[in-house]
Amino acid sequence: MTANAVVSPIPASQHRTESPTAVSTMVRLVRDSFAAVEPQADQVAQYFYGMLFSIEPSAREMFPANMQVQRSRLLRALVHFVQMVDRPDDLAPFLHQLGRDHRKFGVISSHYEAVGTALIAAVKRYAGPAWTDEVERAWAEAYTIMARTMLDAAAADEGPASWPARVVDHERLGWDLAVVRVQPDHPVPYLPGQYVSVEVPQRPRLWRYLTPANAPRTDGIIEFHVRSVDNGWVSRAIVAHTNIGDTWRIGPPMGRIGVNRKKDRDILMIAGGTGVAPMRAIIEHMAQWGQNPKVHLFNGGRKRDDLYDLPHLQNIAASNPWLTVTPVVETEQGPGYEHGTLADIVTRNGPWADREVLVAGSPAMIRSTVSRMLVAGTPLDHITYDPFTLD
């Protein structure tokens, strides 16, 4: 199959506005056709990358030498974004950030077109009777909307594509946890609560998302809390093999978690494990002022040792009456700790319908906590979390 065997996305024509009915039909066709190939996702991913590197050989340099970890990640992300075209309020801000972030790879318009062509070719090959001309047009239109949004955001960004940063400190807090501090050549303009992508010399071209655990400092130093996860090539390398003097690359800031101090609504923060990092950065930033919205932080983990930053947070709370910190442990009991999952303890303490809710942690924790809060009566539009995995 050649690149010309499918509709070419990213056409040169001007933007056109689709009617709600047309968008709904487009998304239904995309979702139904992908459901037909999803049981063969591994083969689809393998074919996708083979097609991509055949159409655009220069794209191979953007990926790690070992594609085992990467193989399904990009394909699943692309499909996820394409399926969300009918939710522009949720999707567009994230795509704007992602488009700016992808500048670090040297991505240009031809790369987007090659990715779209390879994506459609891969789904078409395995969709069987579910694939029709109408389905092909739906995939091309949906992908074009996504890619055009990212391209426009990248073109509008005047900042650096990435920032080199030197490791100035590496502190092991346990066999699977480390604090790493880096000094960028120039300050990275992140807001407290946002995350960045990082590339480390031990795992070139395997970019991963990490969240600064400190508010921006005058010296520009950024602190990251990193826990190694199962099969986490990057996280395990950072925890075990980071050296002082290593040069990291840091991508543009992304993410929606943050606090607007001018809003009247008080804040509920829910943090599991190293998900405490964005909350810590926000709290440090807020501690510069005497008057703040009330903040209640539930900091949870499976055991007490998982609450590695609790003493620091309690010290901040001791001198800032607007801050309340509740430690939560699943498998151990003792004075001063709530016993249970974060979802259990948070919903036991109320529906929090009058709060802005920020959630960070593992994908499983976020899913269970948000689901339980919605059932308990927390409005969905009061809840904010970022849709990325740690490794």
N, C-alpha and C positions, 0 to 999 in steps of 0.2 A: 504493500500500500504506500502510495506517495503522499506528500504533503498536500497535493492538489485534489486528493480524494475526498476531502471534507471541506465544508464551508470555512473560509478563512476569517478568523475573528479580527478585531481591531481594524475595521474598515476606515478608509480615509474620509468618509463622509462626515458631515456635521452631526452633533448630538441631535437626537430626536426624543421627544417625550412620549413614553408608552402610556396608554390608558390603564387604569387599575385592572380592568378585565383582561387586557392583553398580558400584563405582568403576571396576574394570577394563573393564566393559562400556561405561560412560559415556565413558571416555577413548578406547576403540577407536572408538566411533561418532563422536566429535568428530574424531579424526584422519582417519578414512576419509572423512568428508564434506568436511573442509577440503581433503584431497588432490584432490577433484573440482573445487574452485574455485580452487586455487592458481595454475593457469595464467592466470587472469583476475584476479590480485591487484590490479592497478591499478584495474580497474573496480569491484571489490569495495570497495576503499578509498574511491573517489570516492562510491559509493552510501552507504557507511557514514557519511561525514561529512555528506552531504546529509540523510540521515535523522536523524542526531544533532542538527543545528542546526534541523531542522524540529520535532522533538519538544521540544527544550530550547534555545530561542534564546539564553538567557543563557550557554550553554556556549561560544558563539562568541567571547566576550571572553577566554576562557582561552587561545586559540590565536593565533599570529602572523597578521598581515594576509596574508602570502604563504604559502599552504598547500603550495607545491610540495615543500619540504623535509620538512614534517610528515606529508604525506598517508599514506604507508605505515607510518610509525614506530609510531603508536599501535595501528593494527590488528594489525601483526605482533607487537607486544608482548602484546596481549590474547590472541591466538591461542596464543602461546608459553606464557603462564601457564595458560590453560585446558587445554592439552594436558599440563601437568605436575601436574594435580590428584592423580594417583596417586603423586606423590613428595613428600608433605607435609614430610618432614624437610629437603628442599632448598628447597621453595617457600615454606612458611609463614614462616620468618624473613625472607626477602626481601620478602614481601607485607606483613609487619608494618612494616618500614622504609618501604616504598613508600606504605602508607596514611598514616603520619605525614608523609611528605614531601609528599603531595598536599594537605595542609592549606594550603600556601602559595597554592594556586589558589582557595581558598574553596569546595572541593568539598563537597557535601552529598549526602544519600542519594538525592535525586531525580536528581542528575547520574549517579550510578552506575546507577540504573535505566534512564535514557535511553541510556547507553552500551551496556548489555547488550541492550536492545531493538533499538538500531540495529545492533549486531554480529550478532545472530541474524537480523534482517531482511536484512542484506547477504549473509550466507552463504546464506540460504534462497533469495534471488533467483537466485543463480548456481549453486546446487548441482544443479539439475535433478532427475533421477530418484533421485539419492542422498539427497534430503531426504524424510524420513518424520516422522510424529508422534513416533516413538521417538527419532529423531535430534534433533528440536527439544527434546524434554524433556531429552535429554542435554546439549545446549548450555546450556539454562537452568539446569540443576542445577550444571554445572561452573562457569559464570560466577558463580552465586550463592555458591558456596563461596569463590571468589576475592574477590569484592566484599565479602562479609561479613567475611572476615579483615581486609581493608584498613579497612573501616569501624570494626570493633571496635578496631583498633590506633589509628586516628585519635582515636576517642572517649576512649581511655585516656591519650593524651599530654597532659600539662599544660604543656609547654614552648611557646615561641613557634613560630608557623608558619614564620617566616623571620627572618633577621637582616640589617638594613641594614649595609653596610660601605663605608668610604671608601678609595679607592685612594691609598696613600701613596708608592708607588714603582713605576716601570715601567722595566725594564731589558731592552734588546734584546741578546740573545746571538748573534743571527744574523738573516738575513732571514726565517726561518720560526720563530724561537724567542724567547720572552720570559719573564722572571721578573716576576711581579706580586705586590706585597705589599699587603694590605688590612687596615684597622683596623675591626673590627666595633664597633658601639655597645656591645654586651655580648659577653663571651666565648662563642664557639660550643663546645658541650661534645662535641667530637669526640675519638676515641681515635686514637693514632698508627696509620696504615694505612688509616683510613676515608676515604671520599670524600663530597663534598657536591654538590648541584646549585647552579648559579649563573645569575643573569640579569644581563646587562650593558646599560647604556643604549643602546649602539649597535645592539643586537638585542633589543628588548623582546619578551617572551613566548616567546623561544626559549631555554629552559632547557637547560643542558648540565652534564654531570658533570665535576668536577675534583677532584683529590686534593691536600690540603695536603701540602707537602713538608717541613714542620717539625713537630716535636712541639709540643703546646700551650705557649704562652709566657705569662708573667705579664702582659705588656702586651696579650695577645689577638691580636697581629698574626699573620696567616696568609699563608704564601708559596705561590704557585702557579707551576708550571712548565707553560707552554702552548706547544705546537707547532702551527702552522697545518697543516691537512690539506686534501687536495683536496676541493673543494666544501664546505669547512667554514665556513659563514657566521659562526658564533660564534668559532671559534678564530682565524680570519683577522682578524676585527674586534678581538679582544683583543690579538693580537700587533702589529698595525699601527696601531690607532687608540685604544688606551686612553690616557686622560689622568689626570694627578694630580688628585685631587678628585672623580673620577667616583664615583657611588654604585652599588654592586652590591647585589643581594639574594642571600642565601645560605640554602639550604634545610637541613633537619635532616640530621645525619650518617647515613651508611649504609655498609654493606660488612662483609665478614667477615675481611678480611686483618688480622692482628694477631699479637702474640706474648705468650704467657703465660709469664713468666719463672720461674714456680714449677714448670713441667713439666720432667721430666728430659731430654726429647728435644731434641737440637740442631737448628739451623735451617739450611735451605737457601733462599736468596733468589735469584730469577731475574727480572731487570728489563731490559726492552727500551725504549730511548728514554726518554721522559718517564715510563714505568712505574717509573723509579727513585724517583719522588716518595714513594710510600707506604713504600718500603724505607728511604729516607733519614729519614723521620719516625720510623719504628720504631727505627732505629739511634741517632738522636739521643736518643730517650727512654731506650734501654737504656744509653747512655753515662753516665747519671747514677750508675750503680752499678758497682762494681769487679768484682763477680761476676755472670756471665751465662752462659746457654747459649752454646756455640760457634755462630757465625754465619758462613756462607760465602756471599758475594754474588757472583753472576755478572752483571756489568753489560755489556749488549751493544748494538751498533748496526751500521749498515751501514758507516760510516766512523768514523775517530777523533773527528772533530768532534761526532759524535752522543753521545759520552761526555762531555758538557759538565760534569757534576758530579763527574767522577772525582777531580780533585785534592782536593776537599773530603772525599770518602769515604776517600781514602788517608790524609789527615791524621788522620781519626778512627781509622783502623786502626793508625796508627803509635803511638798511645798507648793502644790497647785491644787486648790480645793475643787476646781472644776473637773478634775480627773479622778475616776474610780477604776481600780484594776481588780478584776476577779480571776484568780487562777483556777483552771479546770483540769482535772486529771482523770483519765478513764480507768486505769487499772490499779491505782493505789488510793488509799484513804488516809486522811490525817487532818489535824486542825489547820485552818487557814486556807483549805482547798475545797472546791466543790467537786463532787465525785460523779462522773458520767461523761457522756459525749458533749461536745459543744452544742449540738442540736438539742439535746435533752435539757441542758442547763439554761441555755438562752430562752427557749420557749417556755420553760418552767417559770421564768421570771417575768413573763408578760408577752403580749403580742408586739410591743414596741411600735405601734402604729403611728406614733407621733414623732418618731426619730428618723434621721438619715442613717441608713445602715450600710456599713462597709464590711466586706467579707474577703478574707485572703487565706490561702492555705492550699492543701492538696485538692485536685479536682473532685475527688470523692467527698471530702469534707464540705466543699462548697456546695456540691449538689444536694447532699443530705440536709445541710443547714438551711439553705434557701428553700428547699421543698417544705421542710417542717415549719419555717416561718410563714410561708404563704398560707399553709393550712391553718396556722394559729391566728392569721388575720393581718399580717404585715403587708401593706400595699407593695406590689411589685415595683412600682416606679420610685419607691423609697430605697430600694436595694441596689447597691453597686458592687460589682466584682469584675475582675479582668479575666478574659477567656484564654488563658495560656497554661501549658503544663511546664513543670520545672526542668525537665530534661528529656 
